[in-house]
């Protein structure tokens, strides 16, 4: 079980959809219903990341996940991929645009991928579009040079989505800065390395029945995870249509926390520090908004996970 909890914790932060940099609101359509963003550069500056590296957890992941990725695509996720934002202008999370900021090694990766079966280079006006695959298994990409060692790549699996994303990125369509109104509120806190925002009609996902009931009361949702001064924070914000719905959300969340405290209190095999995690949670309500905030020392979290590794 050595490193099991720590490895799982790190993998959750480094999933394939979690490669990113600072959120650029100019790259997201004002029509976006939802977005997902992770700041990989910011994550690597945290004491949480440094603690995982010092414990050898990241070496295990890098050997398997990252080196395989680099061998296949010629890019190292931790070195070359600086930013990724995924957003959708509808409620179907399959209908999405990805905007990636990466190093100039993307150029060589594109050349390598051009040798794959099903590759086509398309021209649309002064735009050069790269296409792979056929039908529902295809995806398209546009690469723009934004600096000597920086490229912005727009990706989508449908041409309409791709060109919409290109227009937004180039400033030819309204974004979250220039749009007069937007469906989502994208305001990551300082130190944020994971940010999620969604409006009413959250993307279709495999929610449990209980989770569906909770989020069904929310018009807007946000998740913000980051680190400031060595303190890991996670903030979930829910905005309900009416104050009474917010009151119900507030009661439901507090009910979950009470059950968690009761369970942990009777689990003698768990270290007492696990209860500290629940005690670090704060629930607040203001009119139609409910906020759940977790703040805890990053290194203390890693130490507790190590205790769990040793004892289970």
N, C-alpha and C positions, 0 to 999 in steps of 0.2 A: 504493500500500500504506500510505499515511500513516494512522496511528492504527488500522490493522487489528487488530493484536494487542491494543491497549488497548481498542478498542471491543468486541472479542469478549470480553475479560475483564470489562468492565463489563456487557455484556448477559447474561453468565452469572449475574452477581449480581442482575440486575434482571429476570429472566424473570417471566412472568405469575404464577407460583406463589411468587414471592419478595417479597411485600409483607408487612411484619410489624412487630412491636414486641416488648417483653420477654415471654418465655414465661410464661404464667399457668397453672400446673399445676391450678388449680381449674376450668379450662375444658376439661380433657381427661379423658375417661372412664377409670376404673381398668381397664376391659376393653380398652383400646386395644392393638392389636398393633403399631402403628407411628404415628409422627407426623413432620411436617415443619414447621419454624418458622424464620422469618427476622425479625430485628430491624432494620427499616428505619431507625428513629430512631437506633439505635446505630451502624449502618453509616455514617450521614451524619456522625457525630462522629469517624470514624477519619481518620488521616492518609492512608490509602489512598484514601478517598472524596475528600478535599480535593485530593489529588494528581491524581486523574482530572479533577476539576472545573477545576483550574488549567491542565491541558493541553487543555481544550476538548472532551474526549471526551464528557462528560455532556451538553453542549449539543446535540451531534449526536443523541443518543438522546432527550433531552427534546423536541426539536422534532418528532420523528417519533412516538415511542411515547406519551409522556406527554400531549402536547397533544391527540393524537387521542383518547386515553382520556378526557381532561377534556371535550372537545367532546361526546363521546357520552354520558357518564354524569354530567357535572357534578362530578366529583371529580378532584383531582390526586393521583396515587399517592404523590408525595413529601411532600405537604403534609397531605392529608386522611386517608390510610390509615396508621394507626399500628401495627397489629398484625394478623397472620394466622397462625393455626395450623390445619393440616389433619391430621386423624387418622382412623384406621379401626379398627374392632373386629374386622375379619376380615382375611384375607390378600389380598383383592382390592382393589387401590388405587382401583378405580372406586367402591367402596362407602365413601364418605368423608363426614365432617362438616368444614366449615370454620367457624372462629370468627374474625371480623374485628372489630378495634377501630378506629373511624374517628371523624372529626369530625361535627358536627351537619349538615354539608352532605349527609350521607346522606339526610336527610329530603327535601330537594329532589330528590335523585336518584331516590328511590322514587316521588315524584310524577311525575317525568318518565317513568320506566319504566312507570308505571301506564297511560300512553297507548299502550303497545305492544300489538300484536295478541296475543291469548292470555293477557292479564293477568287474574288473578282475585284478589279480596280475600276470604279465608276467615276464619271465626271458629271457634275451638275453646276453649270456656270463656271465660276472660278474655284469651286470646291472639289477636292479630291476625296472620294468616299471609298473606304475599304469594306468589303463584304465577305463573309464566310458562311458556308452552309447553304441549305435550301429550306424553303417553307418555314415550318414552326421551329426548326432547329437552326435558324440563321441569326446572325447579328451583324450590325453595321457599326463603323467607327469613323470619326473625323478627327484628325490631329492638327492642332494649331500650335506653331512655335510662339511662345510668349517670352522667351529669353534665351541666352546662349545655352543654358543647361536646363531649360524648363519647357515642358509641353503640356497642353491641356487637351485631353481626349474626351470627346462626347461619344457615348455608346448607347445603342438601343437595338431592339430586335425588329422594329418596324421603321420604314423610311419616314413616315409622317412624324413619328416621335423624335427621330433623329434630327430632322430639319427644324422642328420646333425647338429642340434643345440647342441647336447651333445658333438659331436666331436670338435666343435668350442670351447665350454666352457672348455673342458678338454685340449685344446691346441693341439689336434690331427689334426686340419684343420686350414687353415690360417684365421686370423681375421683382423680387421682394423689396428692392430699394425704390425703384421708380414707379411701381404700381400704386394706384391711389388707395386700393384696398386689397387685402389678401385674406385667404381662408385660414391660414396658419400664422402663429406667432413664433418666430425663430429668433430667440434671444438667449444664446448660450451664455452661461456665467464665465467669468475669468477662470482659466484653468480647465475648462471643459474639454474632454477628449471623446465623449460620446454624446450625441444629441439627436433626439427623435421628436418630431412634431407631427400631429395629425389633426384634421378637422372632422366634423360630423360625417359619419359614414366611414369609419376607420377601415383601412385595408383589410380585405378578407383574409383571415388567418385561422389557424386551428385552435381557437379559444376553447377552454373548458366551459362548461355551462355556467359555473359560478363567475368566471372571469367575464364571460359575455354579458351577464347581468350587470356587473359593475361598470364595464365600459359602455354598455348600452345607455347608461344614464348621462354619459359625457358627450358634450358637443365638441370639445377640444381636449387634446391630450398632449402633454410634453414630458419628455424624460431627459434629464441633464445629469451626466456623470463626469466627475473631474476631480482634481486635487488642488488644494490651496494650502500652502504652508505645512505640507506633510499630512494634511487631513483629507482623507477621501470623502467625497460627498456624492450623494445621489438624490435627486429631487424629481418627484413625479407631480405634475400639475394636472388637475382635471377641472374643466369648466362645464357646468351643467346648464341646461336650458332655463331652469327655474331654481329659486332658492331652496324650495322643498326637496328637489332632487339632490342638490348639494348637501343638504342635511342628511338625506338617506345615504349618500356616498360616505359622508363623514362617519356615520354610525357603522356602516359596513366595514370600513377600514379599521376602525377601533375594535370592532368585534374580532377581526382576523388577528390583530395584535394581541388581544386578550387570550385567544385560544393558543397562540404561539407561546406566550409566557407560561400558560398553564402546562402545555406539553413539555417545554424545556425544564420547567420547575420539577416535573416528576421524572425526568430522564437523568438518573443519577450518573450514567456513564458519560454524559456530556460535560465538558469543562465549564465552570461558571462564567468564563469569558463569553460564551455563546449568548448567554442572557444579556450581557452587556451590549451585544449587537442590537437586540430588540429595544433595550433601554435608550439606545442612541437614536431611535426613530421618533420623530415628532410629527404630529398631525395637526394641521391648522385649517380653519375654514373662514372665508370672508365672502359674504353674499353668495354668489354662484360658483365660487372657486374653492377647491379643496387641494391642499398641498401636503404631500408626505415627504419628509426630509430625513435623510440618514447622513450623519457626519461622524467619522471615527478615524483615529490615527491609522495611517496606512500600514506602518510596520507592525503595529499591534494586531492588525487583521492577519497579516502573514504569520505572525507567531502563533496565533490561535489555530490557524489552518495547519501549521506544523504539528501542534499538539494533537489535532484530530488525526493526522497522518500516522503519528506514532502509536496512537491508542486504538485505531480501528483497522 
